[in-house]
Amino acid sequence: MTPMEANVTPTSKSINLSQIPQPQNFYSFTLETLQEYFKKFGKEKFRAQQVYKWVYEMRITDIDQMTNLSKDFRSELKKLLTFELPPVIKHLISVDGTQKFLFDVRDGNSVEAVIIPSDDRLTLCLSSEIGCNMSCHFCYTGKQKLKRRLTADEIVGQFMQVHDSLNRAGKGQRISNIVFMGMGEPLDNSDEVFKSIDVFHAQTGINLSLKKITVSTSGLIPEMYKIAQAKVRLAVSLNGYNNDVRSEVMPINKKYPLADLLDECKRYHRATGEKITMEYVLLAGVTDQIDHARQLVRLLKDVPCKVNLIPFNEHPGAGFTRPSDETVQAFHTECMNLGAQVLLRRTMGRDIFAACGQLSTKVGRTEETMDISNSKIGGNNVRSFSGR
């Protein structure tokens, strides 16, 4: 008997094995729902906190090693929980240090997540759906119809697999920020997305500040209040300086036009005090001209926001082209001169199709890497890793 076991109080009630359903995936539970799950079998609330700590703080998923649980409860726990993570099918590393993970999410389906390094943070871009219903014309994921929405354990599982990969690399890197900007519209799967956010924020678990979590939306207005309710950051995929242009590149604008979207953004600001991040993709000849910059600044003049300018990232069958560096810089300069708070987002992971708008569900596709030797970010020395 270990010292920890010697001080353990026996569980209040043994589980009736005939009542046990199929074991549930641990990563699908918030702390509160795990407490409720255990309560059905006569277990105290603190048991959920103990298991949460073992898994998320200590990264122990072998129940036999959870030594502050009684032996009887450990035996019962094996029938209640599994700790399965979505397997990593492929792992690519860009010349700029960006990493892309392709996950198997059952039934022949896959999704991608991206880890983006910068000087002061390590940001994980998560997917929320297999495919997407929004059909944004500049987005590779948008060319694939929605197959299904991810469950919370599949979303949390992306985080845990990347977290474990970083730990194995032994460089002391830790995920500091999460952005729901991968495959799918997060608010089209809001229940599972916000359940996963509860897991990420739980103090007993991953303990990530809500200010370090951003949910991006194409403008699904009826669901946007949930972002303020969850007290996380809001990013809006804007990509148009008026209704006609935005409707051309983002069909959702026909249902939820700009005026309504910007009103909802103001409500978010009133509720949280936080600025909104407006994401604006620069499409050659469509959204990248100096006059477009002037109209964009006028459009947003009453919205507390900052603008992220994103040069279009190529993908097969895109139908758009990337503006020249000179055009991008001129647009950026014009916005700044007009007093906008505007950032030119550095393109990361473009050579491995990991940049904004390039994620896909396709396994074994031929366009896994791209020659960016003429780009500012350098050559095409891509490292590839497969397996779990």
N, C-alpha and C positions, 0 to 999 in steps of 0.2 A: 504493500500500500504506500502510495506517495504521500508526502506531507499535505498536498492539496486535498487528496481524497480523505485524509483523516479528519478534516474539518467540515466535511460535506454533510448537510442535513438531508435525509432521505426524501425523495419526492413524496408528495402528499397522497398520491393515488396511482396505482399501476394502471397502465393502459389496457383496456379491453381489446385484445388483438382482433376480435371479430368486427370491431367498429372501424378499424383503420382502412381508409380508402387507398387508392394508388398513392405511392409516395409523391409528394409535391416538390417542385424545384425550389430550393431555398431562395434563389435569386429573384423569385417572383414576389417575395414577401417584403412589405414594409415592416418596420419594427412593430407597429400597432397590429397589423394583420397577422404577424407571426404570434404575437401574444394571444390574439383571439383563437388562432388555430390550436395552440397548445392548451388553451383554456377548455376547449371541447373535450380534451382528454384528461382534465383534472390537474393540469400543470400550472404552476405559479408564473406571474408575469416576468419575474426576473430571469426565468429560464430562457426566454427569448433574448434578453439582453446578453446573457452568457454566450449563447450560440452566436449572436451577432458579433460579439467581441472576438471570439475565436476565429471566425471566418474573415471578417473585414479588417480587424486590427492586427491579428496574428497570422492570418492567411493559413489557418489550419482547417482542412476539410475532412480529415480522417477523424471520425467520431471517437475512435478509441483513444485518440490523443487529447480529447477534451476532458482533462483530468479533474476539473472541479464539478463535473457532472457525475452522479452516482452510476455505478455499473449497470443497474437495472434501466435507468433512464437512457444511457448510451445505447443499450440493446434495443429499446423501444424507438429511439430516435432514428435508427437505421431503417425502420419501417415507415417513418413519417416523412423523411426528407431525402432528396438527392442533391448533389452539388455539381450537376452537369453544366458545362459551358459550351457555347457554340464553337466547334472546332475551327482552327485557322487553316484554310485551304492554301492560301498564298500570302506571303509577306514581302513587300517591295520597299526598297529604300532609295530615295531620290538623291541626286547630287547635292541638294541643299539640306539634307538631313530629314526631310519629311518622310514619314513612314505610312504605308497603306497596308491594311489588313483586309483580306477577303475571308468572310466567315460562312460556314455551312449552317444554314438555319432550317434544315430538314426538308424532306420531300423534293430534293433537287433544287432548292432555292438557296440564294446567297445574297449577302449584303456586304458593303464596304464601310470601313471607318478609317479615319486618318489622324495621325498624331503630327502636330505642327509645332516645330521648335521656334523659339525666339529668345532674345537676350534675357527677358525677365519672366518668361512663362513657358509652359508646355501645355498646349491646348489640344484636347481630343475632340474631334468632330464626329458625332454619332449619327447613325441612321435610325429612322423610326418606322420605315415601311419597306417592303419589297416592291420596288417600282413606285409609281406616284400617279395620282388622279389629276394633278394640276396642269399637266401638259405644257409647261413653260417652254417656249420654242428654242431657247438658247441652252437648255439643260439636257444633258445626256440621259439622266434618269427620267426626265419628263417624256422621253420618246418611248418609254416602256410603260405599259398599262399597269395599274396596281394589281399585284397578285394577292397580297394580304398584308395586314398590319402586324408589326412585331409585337410580341408579348414583352412584359416588363423584364422577365428573366433574360430574354434575348438582347434587350437594350443594355441592362446591367452587365450581361455577359460580355458584350463588346468591351466595356470598360475594364472588367476584370482580366480578360485575356491580354489587353494592351498593358495594364498595370503589371501583370506577371511577366510579360516579355521584357519590360523595362527593368524589373528587378533582376531577371536572369542576366541581362546585359551588364549589370554590376557597375553602372556609372553614377549611381545615386540620383537618377532622374525620377521625378514624381509628377504625375498629372496635376496641374494647378488650375486648369479651366476646362469647362465642358461647353461645347456649342452644339445645339441640335440644328445642324446645317448640312447633314449628310443626305442620304437618299430618303425621299418621302417628305410629305408636309406634316410636321409635328402635330399641328392642331387637328389634323384629320385622324389622329390616333391619340387624342388628348388624355384619355383615361390611363393608358399604359405609360405614356411619356411622363405625366406628373406623378404616377406611382414610382417610376424609376428615379425621379428627382427627389422624392421623399427618401429613397434609399441612399442616394448620393449625399444628402444633407444630414442624415441621422448622426448625432454626436457619437453614439455607440458604434456606428458603422464607419462609413467613409469620411464623414465629417467635413464635407466641402461647403464653403460659404455660398449662400444663395447669390451673392454678388459675383461669384465666379461661374455662374451658370447662365447661359443665354439660350433662349428659344427663338428661332427664326420662323417667320411665317410669310407666305405669299399674299396674305391678306384675307384669311378666313375669319371675317369680322365677328360672327356670332360666338366664336370660341376664344377670342382674344382677351376677354376679361379674366380668363383663367391664368394668364401670364402675370397680370398684376396681383391676382389673388395668391399666387404662389410666391410672389416677391422675388422673382428672378428677372433677369434683363430681357428686354425685347429688341429683336432685330427684325426689320421689315424688308423684304425683297421688293424694292420699288421699281427700278429699271425702266422708268418712263417719266418724261417731264410733262406729259399731259395725258388725258384719257385715251385719245386715239392711238398714241404710240404704245402706251402700256397695254391696251387691249390687243394690239397687234402681236406683242411678244408674250403676253401673259393673259390667257383667256379668262382667268378668274376676275379680271377687272371689269368684264361685262356684267357680272353679277354684283360685285362689290366695288363700285367706282372709287376713284381717288378721293373725292371730297369726303365720302363716308369713312374711308380708310384713315385719312388724316385726322378726322374728328375722333376716331377711336384711339389713335395714337395720343392725342391730347388728353383723353380720359385716362389713359395709362399713366401719363406724366402727372396728372393731378392726384392720382391714387398713390403713386410711389415716389414722386419727386425725382425720378430718374429720366435721363435723356434717352431717346430712342436712337438706335443705330439704323440708318437707312443704307441699304446695300444697292448700289447702282452699277449695273454691268455696262461697260462701254463697248458698243457694237459698231463696227466701222460703217459710217454713213447713215446710221439709224439713231444712235443716242450719243454720239461723240463730238458733235460740232460745237463751236463757241456759242452760237445762239442757243443750243440745247442747254449749255451750262447756265446761261442767263435765265432761261425759263425754269430750270431746276431750282435755282436759288430763290426765284420769286415764289415758286410753288411751296417751298418749305419755310418761308420767312417767318411764319407764325407757329411753327412746330419746333418744340425744344428737342433738337436732334444733332447728331453728327453724321456726316455722309462718308461711307466707305466706297471709293471708286475702285471697280474691279475690271481690269482689261479682260475682254472675252477670252475664254480658254477653249481651244479647238477640241472637237471630237468628231468622229465619223458621221457624215450626213448632217452636219450642223446647219448649213444654210446661211451662216453668218461668218464674218472674218474678224480677226483681231486688229484693232487700230495700230498704227505705227506708234513707236515710243514718243515721237515728237507730238503727235496728236493727243496722246494721253496726257503728256506733260502740259500742253497748252490748255486743255480742259481743266486740269487740276489748278493751274495758275489762275485762270479766269475765276473759278469758284472762290479761291482764296482772296483774290482782289475784290470780290463782291462781298466779302465779310463772312462767308460760310465757314463753319468748322468742318473741314474736309480732309480726309486721309486718303492717300493713294496706297491701296493694299499691295504689298509685295507679293507677286505670284510665287506660290510654293507648291512643289510637287507636280509641276506641269509635265515633266518628262515621264512620269509614271501614271499619268491620268489620275492624279489625286487632287488636282486643283478644283476650285469652285466650279460646279456645273459639269464635272467630268466623271462622276461616279456612276457605276453600272452594276447590274446583277449578273452580268454574263461571265461564266466560267470558261477559261481557255480561249478567250478572244485573242485575236492576232494583234490588236493595237494596244498591247500592254505597256509599251514604251514609245517615246517620241523623241526625235532629234531636235534638241533645242540649242544646238551649238551656236546659232546666231542670236540667241537671246541674252539679255543682260545677266541672267543667273548662271550662265556657263554651259559646260558641255553635257554629255549624255552618258556619264559613267554610272550606270544604274546597277545596284546590287539587288539580287533577287533571292528570296528564301522561301521554301515551301515546307509544308508540314505543320505540326502543332507546336 
